[in-house]
Amino acid sequence: MPASNTRMPSSDLHDSPTARAIRATARQAQRTHRAETVRVRQRAALITLLARTMAELHISMAELNAARRALARWKSPQEPDGS
């Protein structure tokens, strides 16, 4: 049988599982990129809000760091010594 008779018609190639998987992967990559862009923008907006709030309320970095340490201790309290 000649090789030309064993080839798939071009319309079937576009609907092959491989072609569909490639298109699905490209769409997923695009969605992932968009989601990451949204996260970056949200993070930038949150940092801006935090900086403005700290300035308005005269909160120093030392106070912010102390609050972060206190929150970390509250979330995972130290186990008491068994000694």
MDAnalysis code that builds the backbone (N, CA, C; Angstrom):
import MDAnalysis as mda
import numpy as np

u = mda.Universe.empty(249, n_residues=83, atom_resindex=np.repeat(np.arange(83), 3), trajectory=True)
u.add_TopologyAttr("name", ["N", "CA", "C"] * 83)
u.add_TopologyAttr("resid", np.arange(1, 84))
u.add_TopologyAttr("resname", ["MET", "PRO", "ALA", "SER", "ASN", "THR", "ARG", "MET", "PRO", "SER", "SER", "ASP", "LEU", "HIS", "ASP", "SER", "PRO", "THR", "ALA", "ARG", "ALA", "ILE", "ARG", "ALA", "THR", "ALA", "ARG", "GLN", "ALA", "GLN", "ARG", "THR", "HIS", "ARG", "ALA", "GLU", "THR", "VAL", "ARG", "VAL", "ARG", "GLN", "ARG", "ALA", "ALA", "LEU", "ILE", "THR", "LEU", "LEU", "ALA", "ARG", "THR", "MET", "ALA", "GLU", "LEU", "HIS", "ILE", "SER", "MET", "ALA", "GLU", "LEU", "ASN", "ALA", "ALA", "ARG", "ARG", "ALA", "LEU", "ALA", "ARG", "TRP", "LYS", "SER", "PRO", "GLN", "GLU", "PRO", "ASP", "GLY", "SER"])
u.atoms.positions = np.array([
    [0.847, -1.170, 0.000],
    [0.000, 0.000, 0.000],
    [0.896, 1.238, 0.000],
    [0.648, 2.213, -0.869],
    [1.469, 3.420, -0.883],
    [1.265, 4.220, 0.394],
    [2.294, 4.938, 0.778],
    [2.243, 5.721, 2.010],
    [1.146, 6.764, 1.963],
    [0.842, 7.309, 0.797],
    [-0.182, 8.354, 0.712],
    [-1.566, 7.829, 1.076],
    [-1.810, 6.535, 0.898],
    [-3.114, 5.965, 1.238],
    [-3.275, 5.732, 2.738],
    [-2.176, 5.692, 3.501],
    [-2.260, 5.422, 4.935],
    [-2.328, 6.700, 5.761],
    [-2.190, 7.843, 5.120],
    [-2.218, 9.113, 5.848],
    [-3.656, 9.494, 6.176],
    [-3.796, 10.184, 7.301],
    [-5.121, 10.659, 7.712],
    [-5.473, 11.911, 6.923],
    [-6.726, 12.105, 6.587],
    [-7.119, 13.366, 5.954],
    [-6.814, 14.525, 6.894],
    [-6.533, 15.690, 6.324],
    [-6.133, 16.830, 7.154],
    [-7.223, 17.233, 8.136],
    [-8.481, 17.052, 7.799],
    [-9.554, 17.411, 8.735],
    [-9.527, 16.506, 9.967],
    [-9.126, 15.253, 9.789],
    [-9.023, 14.336, 10.921],
    [-7.845, 14.688, 11.818],
    [-6.772, 15.265, 11.241],
    [-5.610, 15.635, 12.041],
    [-5.960, 16.713, 13.059],
    [-6.836, 17.632, 12.702],
    [-7.206, 18.717, 13.611],
    [-8.066, 18.228, 14.768],
    [-8.699, 17.088, 14.597],
    [-9.556, 16.542, 15.643],
    [-8.902, 15.372, 16.371],
    [-7.633, 15.137, 16.109],
    [-6.963, 14.002, 16.749],
    [-6.810, 14.269, 18.250],
    [-6.693, 13.218, 19.037],
    [-6.497, 13.411, 20.484],
    [-5.247, 14.230, 20.793],
    [-4.213, 14.038, 20.001],
    [-2.984, 14.806, 20.224],
    [-3.216, 16.286, 19.987],
    [-3.893, 16.618, 18.907],
    [-4.175, 18.027, 18.598],
    [-5.055, 18.644, 19.684],
    [-6.048, 17.903, 20.144],
    [-6.921, 18.416, 21.210],
    [-6.127, 18.617, 22.495],
    [-5.227, 17.695, 22.794],
    [-4.410, 17.820, 24.005],
    [-3.489, 19.031, 23.909],
    [-2.934, 19.277, 22.732],
    [-2.064, 20.441, 22.543],
    [-2.855, 21.728, 22.732],
    [-4.041, 21.798, 22.161],
    [-4.880, 22.995, 22.318],
    [-5.287, 23.172, 23.774],
    [-5.621, 22.077, 24.453],
    [-6.021, 22.163, 25.864],
    [-4.845, 22.634, 26.720],
    [-3.657, 22.159, 26.418],
    [-2.466, 22.581, 27.160],
    [-2.203, 24.063, 26.942],
    [-2.356, 24.526, 25.713],
    [-2.152, 25.945, 25.421],
    [-3.175, 26.803, 26.163],
    [-4.430, 26.359, 26.187],
    [-5.460, 27.108, 26.921],
    [-5.165, 27.138, 28.414],
    [-4.715, 26.009, 28.965],
    [-4.393, 25.955, 30.395],
    [-3.215, 26.872, 30.711],
    [-2.223, 26.898, 29.844],
    [-1.079, 27.791, 30.052],
    [-1.519, 29.247, 30.031],
    [-2.433, 29.575, 29.139],
    [-2.948, 30.947, 29.064],
    [-3.734, 31.298, 30.325],
    [-4.567, 30.377, 30.809],
    [-5.324, 30.624, 32.050],
    [-4.375, 30.798, 33.233],
    [-3.352, 29.973, 33.293],
    [-2.375, 30.065, 34.379],
    [-1.664, 31.414, 34.344],
    [-1.298, 31.852, 33.155],
    [-0.626, 33.144, 33.008],
    [-1.542, 34.285, 33.465],
    [-2.800, 34.233, 33.056],
    [-3.757, 35.273, 33.470],
    [-3.944, 35.281, 34.983],
    [-4.062, 34.101, 35.580],
    [-4.250, 34.014, 37.031],
    [-3.032, 34.577, 37.763],
    [-1.843, 34.294, 37.265],
    [-0.634, 34.820, 37.896],
    [-0.585, 36.336, 37.777],
    [-1.000, 36.864, 36.634],
    [-1.049, 38.317, 36.448],
    [-2.006, 38.951, 37.453],
    [-3.151, 38.327, 37.662],
    [-4.127, 38.834, 38.638],
    [-3.530, 38.804, 40.042],
    [-2.855, 37.711, 40.401],
    [-2.236, 37.615, 41.735],
    [-1.191, 38.702, 41.940],
    [-0.394, 38.966, 40.928],
    [0.641, 39.998, 41.041],
    [-0.007, 41.365, 41.252],
    [-1.066, 41.652, 40.499],
    [-1.763, 42.941, 40.653],
    [-2.401, 43.052, 42.034],
    [-3.024, 41.976, 42.508],
    [-3.642, 42.002, 43.832],
    [-2.599, 42.208, 44.920],
    [-1.465, 41.561, 44.766],
    [-0.385, 41.708, 45.751],
    [0.121, 43.150, 45.777],
    [0.295, 43.732, 44.603],
    [0.749, 45.119, 44.526],
    [-0.277, 46.056, 45.169],
    [-1.558, 45.813, 44.927],
    [-2.604, 46.643, 45.525],
    [-2.618, 46.494, 47.041],
    [-2.432, 45.284, 47.534],
    [-2.415, 45.051, 48.975],
    [-1.217, 45.734, 49.628],
    [-0.062, 45.652, 48.998],
    [1.129, 46.303, 49.553],
    [0.939, 47.819, 49.576],
    [0.347, 48.356, 48.516],
    [0.075, 49.800, 48.476],
    [-0.870, 50.194, 49.605],
    [-1.928, 49.423, 49.788],
    [-2.889, 49.694, 50.859],
    [-2.216, 49.612, 52.225],
    [-1.378, 48.601, 52.412],
    [-0.666, 48.447, 53.675],
    [0.246, 49.647, 53.943],
    [0.985, 50.070, 52.919],
    [1.895, 51.212, 53.089],
    [1.125, 52.481, 53.422],
    [0.011, 52.713, 52.726],
    [-0.796, 53.918, 53.008],
    [-1.375, 53.881, 54.412],
    [-1.872, 52.715, 54.813],
    [-2.460, 52.578, 56.144],
    [-1.406, 52.787, 57.224],
    [-0.233, 52.197, 57.009],
    [0.845, 52.364, 57.990],
    [1.228, 53.838, 58.107],
    [1.300, 54.531, 56.991],
    [1.663, 55.948, 57.025],
    [0.578, 56.758, 57.730],
    [-0.684, 56.472, 57.398],
    [-1.803, 57.222, 57.982],
    [-1.892, 57.015, 59.488],
    [-1.625, 55.805, 59.943],
    [-1.746, 55.489, 61.367],
    [-0.411, 55.563, 62.108],
    [0.621, 55.996, 61.417],
    [1.961, 56.137, 62.007],
    [2.447, 54.827, 62.611],
    [2.310, 53.752, 61.843],
    [2.780, 52.438, 62.278],
    [4.184, 52.251, 61.718],
    [5.127, 51.972, 62.599],
    [6.509, 51.783, 62.151],
    [6.739, 50.344, 61.702],
    [7.837, 50.138, 60.987],
    [8.200, 48.779, 60.589],
    [8.491, 47.921, 61.811],
    [9.044, 48.521, 62.854],
    [9.313, 47.767, 64.085],
    [8.002, 47.245, 64.673],
    [6.973, 48.099, 64.683],
    [5.668, 47.664, 65.207],
    [5.061, 46.579, 64.315],
    [5.202, 46.740, 63.018],
    [4.675, 45.737, 62.100],
    [5.379, 44.397, 62.304],
    [6.697, 44.423, 62.416],
    [7.448, 43.184, 62.634],
    [7.108, 42.541, 63.973],
    [6.902, 43.363, 64.998],
    [6.505, 42.822, 66.302],
    [5.142, 42.146, 66.197],
    [4.234, 42.754, 65.462],
    [2.905, 42.162, 65.269],
    [3.006, 40.852, 64.491],
    [3.875, 40.818, 63.495],
    [4.067, 39.584, 62.726],
    [4.611, 38.472, 63.618],
    [5.567, 38.798, 64.460],
    [6.130, 37.788, 65.373],
    [5.062, 37.294, 66.349],
    [4.261, 38.219, 66.878],
    [3.195, 37.830, 67.808],
    [2.180, 36.928, 67.103],
    [1.845, 37.252, 65.876],
    [0.901, 36.432, 65.117],
    [1.486, 35.047, 64.867],
    [2.765, 34.976, 64.553],
    [3.411, 33.680, 64.326],
    [3.398, 32.836, 65.599],
    [3.639, 33.470, 66.745],
    [3.596, 32.735, 68.022],
    [2.184, 32.264, 68.314],
    [1.197, 33.087, 67.998],
    [-0.196, 32.740, 68.266],
    [-0.621, 31.561, 67.380],
    [-0.179, 31.551, 66.129],
    [-0.551, 30.458, 65.215],
    [0.107, 29.147, 65.589],
    [1.345, 29.198, 66.044],
    [2.045, 27.958, 66.413],
    [2.742, 28.161, 67.753],
    [1.982, 28.006, 68.835],
    [2.575, 28.233, 70.170],
    [3.683, 27.226, 70.436],
    [4.676, 27.682, 71.179],
    [5.807, 26.829, 71.546],
    [5.332, 25.754, 72.512],
    [5.829, 24.548, 72.304],
    [5.529, 23.444, 73.222],
    [6.317, 23.678, 74.520],
    [5.710, 23.470, 75.650],
    [6.461, 23.635, 76.915],
    [7.522, 22.564, 77.037],
    [8.604, 22.921, 77.716],
    [9.698, 21.979, 77.974],
    [9.206, 20.841, 78.851],
    [9.693, 19.661, 78.577],
    [9.346, 18.517, 79.410],
    [10.317, 18.356, 80.571],
    [11.226, 19.343, 80.766],
    [12.236, 19.197, 81.817],
    [11.790, 19.688, 83.160],
])
